[in-house]
Amino acid sequence: MKKIISTLAFGFCLFSIFAQERQVSLPKTKYNLAVIAHRGDHTKVPENTIASIKEAIKSGADYVEIDLRTTKDGYLVLHHDASVDRMTDGKGNVKDLMLAALQALKVSDKNKPAKKTYRIPTFAEVLKTCKGKINIYLDFKDADVASTYRQIQEAGMENQVAVYLNSISQYKKWRSTAPGMPLITSVIDGVTNKEQLSFFLSQGTIEVLDNVYDTAMIATANDNGVAVWLDVESDDEAPAIWNTAISKGIQGIQTDHPAELVKYLAEKGLRNGLGRNITQIDPYAKYRNKNYRELKNIKYGNAPDDQNKFDAYIPNDLKPGAKVILYIHGGGWSGGDKSEFPKQLIEELAGKRGYVVASMNYRLVKDTMNRFPAQIEDVKKVIEFITKNAKKYKYNGDEYALMGGSAGAHLAMLYAYGHDAKKQVKTVVDLWGPTDLTDKSIRPDGSDADNTVIRFLGEKDVNAQITKDASPALFLNKETAVPTILFHGGKDPLVDVSQAENLYKKLQNLQVPAQLEIYPEEKHGMSPASAIDVFAKMLVWLDKYYPAN
């Protein structure tokens, strides 16, 4: 199992790594401290074989950790490495070999030659072996989510499997395909303290984190109803290593020596561990105790599907004249969704400060459909809709703060500077948004930036009128400007930092309140540490230029 998901780029440009779902239950275990047999119990037999799984069952472990891959002809099989070179008498990658060829290979650890013959098993064989005997910790290496879940269902094993994720895309696919499947992941690079972990966890739901060693961070995970399982597997595992892990207050241990660990825990009376029993935490309590109400999929226009819908977050104690904050999602004008607005911000803005918060969808560019100015027309529609209903629901429909990420930030600025005829927008929060699409120097031919803009506009010429019409900076003058705070990564490869710098200079020259925050090492989005700083400075800005009361 991978220790750290270093390949996960923290997607604050999407505003969330995870979709906003409710937690689900882990497979049942007899004891509170889960013992996970790493690749099966492979002390005597080769890893990821039926024999190692049977040894894990015999050991008394609660879970067997296995690695799932796909053959060239589409079969799901167990194998840790991408290639078969280390653990078999063959050569090549699993994905390039047919099932028949793989099963003809002899599995054997070259450091521990086996006398018996062992084969690479199919996932179907594994499910049959484990059913009713041991839970599965499924390290999802390289496989199709729908096919995997279908086999789990066919085996009647939905309540005996938890899935370890190796990428954000895997999370999204599992949550959409099997929303009831418990998920495990590692904390991404950059999350090093409890505050950053709290932010990470606020973006959605994970049932287990592995390899969180700081006790304060473990407590934070547990406070959020998330279990922590530590990896201790090695050839020289011993009670001292196990005791160190257990003393941190965790809920599970992954080991290369499950039989010895289970025996030790039983002898020392530690089978339930020293950590909190997460299974006793009510996973719905935090939803019942929210200080705001959610109104989902409010229709403001006639576009198909969910393109003209928004979500609203209303304080439980709604004050007459409460101010509105409208968030516009990013995604290159062709992707993204209103659900990306982070829960942590919703709780702060709507739950604690009393703003009415709205997060909108808009028409997305698809092939040649819905090109600009469809998106800015939708921003206008949603503001008109919210304004129209203000008296009925007793919030302030005459003032708005617009906030957006990437393409959404572009739309927020463009509306504020170029389309706000009633002067309702009082401030803009720009999160790495493009400001001047006519600047060819930052969108060279063939670049992602250039291709994205061309797809959005349907026009290559930077001097074309539509390119000018889509450039917020060109509308900015003394009459149209509003206080604006800009956040940007210094190494943004998609929206060059000069876009924010140039707009900031123009705001300064106009003597309009403005603040520019550049994070030198960040790209298109923010790491957890930077995201927390963004949140803090954003709130200070709102307190000054758009106070809730």
C-alpha positions in Angstrom: 0.0 0.0 0.0 1.2 3.5 -0.8 2.3 5.5 2.2 1.5 9.0 0.8 -0.7 10.0 -2.1 2.0 12.3 -3.5 0.3 12.4 -6.8 -2.8 14.1 -5.4 -2.7 17.7 -6.4 -4.7 19.5 -3.8 -7.6 20.9 -5.8 -8.5 24.2 -4.0 -8.9 25.4 -7.6 -11.8 23.1 -7.6 -12.5 24.1 -4.0 -12.7 20.5 -2.9 -10.9 17.3 -3.2 -14.0 15.4 -2.3 -17.7 15.6 -3.1 -19.8 16.5 -0.1 -21.3 13.2 1.1 -22.2 11.7 4.4 -20.0 9.2 6.1 -20.8 5.5 5.8 -20.0 2.6 8.1 -16.9 0.5 8.1 -17.2 -3.3 7.9 -18.0 -4.8 11.3 -15.2 -6.3 13.4 -15.3 -8.2 16.6 -12.8 -5.8 18.3 -12.3 -2.0 18.2 -8.7 -2.2 17.1 -8.6 -3.6 13.5 -5.7 -5.9 12.5 -5.0 -5.7 8.8 -2.9 -8.4 7.2 -0.7 -6.7 4.6 -1.0 -8.6 1.3 -2.3 -11.5 3.4 -0.2 -13.3 5.9 2.8 -13.9 3.7 5.3 -15.0 6.3 5.2 -18.5 5.0 3.5 -18.2 1.6 3.8 -15.6 -1.2 1.8 -12.3 -0.9 -1.5 -11.7 -2.7 -2.3 -15.3 -3.2 -5.2 -17.4 -2.0 -2.8 -19.1 0.4 -1.8 -15.8 2.0 -5.5 -14.9 2.4 -6.3 -18.2 4.1 -3.3 -17.7 6.4 -4.6 -14.2 7.3 -8.0 -15.7 8.1 -6.3 -18.3 10.2 -4.4 -15.6 12.1 -7.5 -13.9 13.4 -6.9 -10.7 11.5 -9.9 -8.5 10.8 -8.9 -7.4 7.3 -6.8 -8.8 4.5 -5.1 -6.0 2.5 -4.9 -6.9 -1.2 -3.9 -5.1 -4.4 -6.2 -5.0 -7.4 -5.1 -4.7 -11.1 -6.6 -5.4 -14.5 -5.3 -7.8 -17.2 -5.1 -7.0 -20.9 -8.3 -8.9 -21.5 -10.2 -7.0 -18.7 -10.0 -9.5 -15.8 -9.5 -8.2 -12.2 -6.6 -9.9 -10.5 -4.4 -9.6 -7.4 -0.9 -8.2 -7.8 1.0 -5.5 -5.9 3.5 -4.4 -8.5 2.7 -3.1 -12.0 5.0 -5.8 -13.4 5.1 -9.4 -12.6 8.9 -9.4 -12.5 9.5 -9.4 -8.7 6.9 -12.0 -7.7 6.7 -14.5 -10.5 8.8 -16.4 -12.9 7.6 -14.2 -15.8 8.2 -10.8 -17.2 6.0 -7.8 -18.2 3.2 -5.6 -16.9 0.0 -7.0 -15.6 -2.0 -4.7 -17.9 -0.2 -6.1 -20.9 -0.7 -9.8 -20.2 -3.8 -11.9 -20.8 -5.4 -13.7 -17.8 -4.4 -17.1 -19.1 -0.8 -16.0 -19.4 -0.8 -14.6 -15.9 -2.3 -17.6 -14.3 0.3 -19.8 -16.0 3.0 -18.0 -14.0 4.3 -19.3 -10.7 4.2 -16.9 -7.9 7.2 -16.9 -5.6 9.1 -14.3 -3.6 12.6 -14.6 -4.9 14.0 -13.9 -1.4 11.8 -16.8 -0.1 11.6 -19.5 -2.7 8.4 -21.6 -2.4 8.3 -25.4 -2.7 4.6 -25.4 -3.6 3.1 -23.8 -6.7 1.1 -20.6 -6.2 -0.8 -18.6 -8.8 -2.1 -15.1 -9.3 -5.8 -15.2 -8.2 -8.7 -13.4 -9.7 -10.7 -11.0 -7.7 -13.7 -13.3 -7.9 -11.7 -16.1 -6.3 -10.6 -13.8 -3.5 -14.2 -12.6 -2.8 -15.3 -16.2 -2.5 -12.5 -17.0 -0.2 -13.1 -14.0 2.1 -16.9 -14.1 2.3 -18.1 -14.4 5.9 -14.5 -15.0 7.1 -12.5 -11.8 6.8 -13.0 -8.2 5.6 -11.1 -6.9 2.6 -8.9 -3.8 2.5 -8.9 -3.2 -1.2 -5.8 -1.2 -2.4 -7.3 0.0 -5.7 -4.2 0.1 -7.9 -5.5 -0.1 -11.5 -9.1 -1.2 -12.2 -12.5 -0.1 -13.3 -14.7 1.0 -10.5 -18.0 -0.2 -12.0 -16.6 -3.7 -12.8 -15.1 -4.0 -9.3 -18.2 -3.0 -7.5 -20.3 -5.3 -9.7 -18.2 -8.3 -8.6 -18.4 -7.2 -5.0 -22.2 -7.0 -5.3 -22.5 -10.4 -7.1 -20.5 -11.9 -4.3 -22.7 -10.3 -1.6 -19.7 -8.6 -0.1 -20.8 -5.0 0.0 -20.5 -5.0 3.8 -17.1 -6.6 3.9 -15.0 -4.3 1.8 -13.3 -0.9 2.3 -11.4 0.7 -0.6 -8.0 2.4 -0.4 -7.8 5.3 -2.9 -4.7 6.2 -4.9 -6.1 9.3 -6.7 -8.8 11.9 -6.6 -10.4 10.5 -9.7 -10.8 7.2 -7.9 -12.6 8.9 -5.1 -15.1 10.6 -7.4 -15.8 7.4 -9.3 -16.3 5.3 -6.1 -18.5 8.0 -4.5 -20.7 8.2 -7.7 -20.8 4.5 -8.4 -21.0 3.1 -4.9 -21.8 5.9 -2.4 -22.2 3.4 0.4 -18.6 2.0 0.1 -16.3 3.0 2.9 -13.1 4.7 1.7 -9.6 4.9 3.0 -6.9 7.3 1.9 -3.6 8.9 3.0 -3.2 12.5 4.0 -1.8 14.4 1.1 1.5 16.2 1.1 1.4 19.5 2.9 -1.1 18.5 5.6 1.2 18.6 8.7 -0.9 19.9 11.6 -4.4 19.5 13.0 -5.7 22.8 11.4 -4.6 21.7 8.0 -6.1 18.2 8.6 -9.4 19.7 9.7 -9.5 21.7 6.4 -8.7 18.5 4.5 -11.4 16.6 6.1 -14.0 19.4 5.7 -13.9 18.9 2.0 -15.9 15.7 2.1 -15.9 12.3 3.7 -13.4 9.6 4.2 -13.9 6.8 6.7 -10.2 5.9 7.4 -6.9 7.8 7.2 -3.7 5.8 7.2 -0.3 7.0 8.5 -1.3 10.0 10.6 1.3 9.9 13.4 0.8 13.1 15.3 -1.5 12.5 18.2 -3.3 15.9 17.9 -4.0 15.1 14.2 -5.3 11.6 15.2 -7.6 13.2 17.7 -8.8 15.7 15.0 -9.5 12.8 12.7 -11.4 11.0 15.4 -13.4 14.2 16.2 -14.6 14.1 12.6 -15.6 10.5 12.9 -12.6 9.3 10.9 -10.6 6.2 12.0 -6.8 6.2 11.8 -5.0 3.0 10.8 -1.2 2.9 11.0 1.2 0.8 8.9 3.9 -1.0 10.9 4.7 -3.7 8.4 8.4 -4.8 8.3 10.5 -7.9 8.8 11.5 -6.8 12.2 8.1 -6.0 13.8 8.1 -6.3 17.5 6.0 -5.4 20.6 7.9 -2.0 20.9 6.7 -1.0 17.5 3.2 -2.2 18.1 3.0 -0.4 21.5 4.2 2.9 20.0 1.4 2.7 17.4 -1.3 1.7 19.8 -0.3 4.4 22.3 -1.2 7.1 19.8 -4.9 6.2 20.1 -5.5 4.7 16.7 -8.2 2.3 15.5 -6.1 -0.1 13.3 -2.7 -1.6 12.6 -1.5 -3.0 9.2 1.1 -5.6 9.7 3.3 -8.2 8.0 2.9 -10.5 11.0 -0.8 -10.7 11.8 -0.7 -14.0 13.8 2.0 -12.7 16.1 0.3 -9.3 16.5 -3.1 -10.9 17.3 -1.5 -13.2 19.8 0.3 -10.3 21.5 -2.8 -8.1 21.7 -4.8 -10.9 23.2 -2.1 -11.6 25.8 -1.8 -7.9 26.8 -5.6 -7.2 26.8 -5.1 -4.7 24.0 -7.4 -6.2 21.4 -9.7 -3.2 21.6 -6.7 -0.8 21.6 -6.4 2.4 23.5 -8.1 4.7 21.0 -11.7 5.9 20.7 -14.3 3.5 19.3 -15.3 5.3 16.2 -18.1 2.9 15.5 -20.0 4.5 18.5 -19.8 8.0 17.0 -23.0 9.1 15.4 -22.0 10.0 11.8 -25.1 12.2 11.4 -24.7 14.3 14.5 -22.7 17.0 12.8 -25.3 17.3 10.1 -28.1 17.7 12.6 -26.2 20.3 14.6 -25.5 22.6 11.7 -26.3 26.3 12.1 -27.6 26.6 8.6 -30.1 25.0 6.2 -29.4 23.7 2.8 -31.7 24.3 -0.2 -30.5 22.3 -3.1 -31.0 22.7 -6.9 -33.0 25.9 -7.0 -33.9 26.6 -10.6 -33.2 30.1 -11.9 -33.2 29.5 -15.7 -34.3 27.1 -18.4 -31.1 25.4 -19.4 -31.2 21.6 -19.3 -30.0 19.3 -16.5 -28.5 21.2 -13.6 -26.9 24.0 -15.6 -29.3 26.7 -14.3 -29.6 25.7 -10.7 -28.0 26.9 -7.5 -27.7 25.7 -3.9 -28.4 28.1 -1.1 -27.2 27.9 2.5 -29.4 29.9 4.9 -28.5 30.6 8.5 -30.9 29.0 11.0 -31.1 32.4 12.7 -31.6 34.4 9.6 -31.4 38.1 10.4 -33.6 40.5 8.4 -31.4 42.1 5.7 -28.8 39.3 5.8 -26.2 39.9 3.1 -25.7 37.5 0.2 -22.4 35.9 -1.1 -22.5 34.3 -4.5 -19.9 31.7 -5.4 -19.1 30.8 -9.0 -17.2 27.5 -9.6 -14.2 27.0 -11.8 -13.4 24.4 -14.4 -12.3 26.1 -17.5 -15.9 27.2 -18.4 -16.4 23.6 -19.4 -16.4 21.7 -16.2 -16.9 22.0 -12.4 -20.0 22.1 -10.3 -21.7 24.1 -7.6 -21.0 21.4 -5.0 -17.3 22.3 -5.0 -17.9 25.2 -2.5 -16.1 24.0 0.6 -18.1 23.0 3.7 -15.6 24.8 5.9 -16.4 28.1 4.3 -20.1 27.4 4.3 -20.0 26.7 8.0 -18.1 29.9 8.6 -20.0 32.2 6.3 -23.6 30.9 6.7 -23.4 29.0 10.0 -21.3 31.4 12.1 -21.4 34.8 10.4 -24.9 34.9 9.1 -24.5 35.4 5.4 -26.8 33.9 2.9 -24.5 31.9 0.7 -25.4 30.7 -2.8 -23.3 28.5 -5.1 -24.3 28.4 -8.7 -24.0 26.3 -11.8 -24.0 27.8 -15.2 -24.0 26.6 -18.8 -20.8 24.8 -19.6 -19.1 24.9 -23.0 -19.6 21.6 -24.8 -18.2 21.2 -28.2 -19.5 24.4 -29.9 -22.4 24.8 -27.6 -22.8 27.3 -24.8 -19.9 29.5 -25.7 -19.4 32.9 -24.2 -21.5 35.0 -23.3 -23.8 32.3 -22.1 -22.0 32.1 -18.7 -22.2 35.8 -17.9 -25.9 35.8 -18.9 -26.4 33.0 -16.3 -24.7 35.1 -13.6 -27.0 37.9 -14.4 -30.0 35.6 -14.3 -29.2 34.1 -10.9 -28.6 37.6 -9.4 -31.9 38.7 -10.8 -33.6 35.7 -9.3 -32.1 36.1 -5.9 -32.9 39.8 -5.9 -36.5 39.1 -6.9 -37.1 36.8 -3.9 -35.3 39.0 -1.3 -38.5 40.5 0.2 -40.2 37.2 0.5 -37.3 35.6 2.5 -36.2 38.9 4.2 -32.6 38.9 3.1 -30.8 41.8 1.4 -31.2 41.4 -2.3 -29.6 44.8 -3.1 -26.0 43.9 -2.2 -23.7 41.0 -3.2 -20.2 39.8 -2.7 -19.1 37.7 -5.7 -16.5 35.0 -5.1 -15.1 32.6 -7.7 -12.3 30.1 -8.4 -10.4 30.2 -11.7 -13.1 30.5 -14.5 -15.6 31.4 -11.8 -13.4 34.2 -10.6 -13.2 35.5 -14.2 -17.0 35.5 -14.3 -17.3 37.2 -11.0 -14.9 40.0 -12.0 -16.4 40.4 -15.5 -19.9 40.7 -14.0 -18.8 43.2 -11.3 -16.8 45.4 -13.7 -18.8 45.1 -16.9 -22.4 44.0 -16.3 -23.5 45.2 -12.9 -25.8 48.0 -14.1 -27.5 48.3 -10.7 -24.2 48.6 -8.8 -25.2 45.7 -6.5 -21.8 44.1 -6.2 -19.9 45.5 -3.3 -16.7 43.4 -3.4 -15.1 40.6 -5.4 -12.9 37.7 -4.1 -10.7 36.5 -7.0 -9.2 33.1 -6.6 -6.6 32.7 -9.4 -9.0 33.9 -12.2 -7.9 35.2 -15.6 -8.4 38.9 -16.0 -7.3 39.8 -19.6 -7.9 37.3 -22.3 -6.4 39.6 -24.9 -2.9 39.2 -23.4 -1.3 36.8 -25.9 1.9 36.7 -23.9 0.4 34.5 -21.3 -1.5 32.2 -23.7 1.0 31.1 -26.4 -0.2 29.1 -29.3 -1.0 25.4 -28.4 -0.8 26.0 -24.7 -3.5 24.7 -22.3 -4.3 28.3 -21.5 -4.8 29.2 -25.2 -6.8 26.1 -26.0 -9.1 26.7 -23.0 -9.8 30.3 -24.0 -10.4 29.4 -27.7 -12.8 26.7 -26.7 -14.6 29.2 -24.4 -14.9 32.0 -27.0 -14.8 30.1 -30.3 -12.3 32.7 -31.4 -8.4 32.6 -31.7 -7.9 36.3 -32.4 -6.9 38.2 -29.2 -7.9 41.4 -30.9 -11.4 40.2 -31.7 -14.3 42.1 -30.1 -15.5 39.0 -28.3 -12.1 38.5 -26.7 -12.3 42.1 -25.4 -15.8 41.6 -24.2 -14.7 38.6 -22.2 -11.8 40.5 -20.4 -12.7 41.9 -17.0 -9.6 44.2 -16.9 -10.8 46.1 -20.0 -14.1 47.1 -18.2 -12.3 48.3 -15.1 -12.5 52.0 -14.5 -13.3 54.4 -11.7 -17.0 54.0 -12.2 -17.1 50.3 -12.4 -14.4 49.2 -9.9 -15.3 47.6 -6.6 -13.0 46.5 -3.7 -11.2 43.4 -4.9 -9.0 40.9 -3.2 -6.9 38.6 -5.4 -5.2 35.3 -4.6 -2.8 33.7 -7.0 -0.1 31.1 -7.2 3.4 32.3 -8.3 3.9 29.3 -10.5 0.4 29.0 -12.0 0.9 27.3 -15.4 -2.7 27.9 -16.6 -3.4 31.5 -15.5 -0.2 33.4 -15.3 0.3 35.4 -12.1 0.8 38.6 -14.2 -3.0 38.5 -14.7 -3.5 39.2 -11.0 -0.6 41.6 -10.8 -1.8 43.7 -13.7 -5.3 44.0 -12.4 -4.1 44.9 -9.0 -1.9 47.7 -10.4 -4.9 49.0 -12.3 -7.1 49.0 -9.1 -4.3 50.8 -7.2 -4.0 53.4 -9.9 -7.8 54.0 -9.7 -7.4 54.3 -5.9 -9.9 51.4 -5.3 -9.4 49.2 -2.3 -7.4 46.2 -3.4 -5.3 43.4 -2.0 -3.0 41.0 -3.8 -1.8 37.8 -2.1 0.7 35.8 -4.1 1.9 32.4 -3.0 5.3 32.0 -4.7 5.4 28.2 -4.9 1.8 27.5 -5.6 0.4 26.5 -9.0 -3.3 26.7 -10.2 -4.8 26.1 -6.8 -3.5 26.0 -3.2 -1.9 23.5 -0.9 -3.7 23.0 2.4 -1.4 25.4 4.3 -1.9 28.1 1.7 -5.6 27.4 1.5 -6.0 28.0 5.2 -4.2 31.3 4.8 -6.5 32.2 1.9 -9.5 31.5 4.0 -8.3 33.6 6.9 -7.4 36.6 4.7 -10.7 36.3 2.8 -12.7 36.5 6.0 -10.7 39.6 7.2 -11.4 41.2 3.8 -15.2 40.5 4.0 -15.3 41.8 7.6 -13.9 45.1 6.3 -15.6 45.5 2.9 -18.7 43.4 3.2 -19.5 42.8 6.9 -22.3 40.4 7.6 -24.0 42.9 10.0 
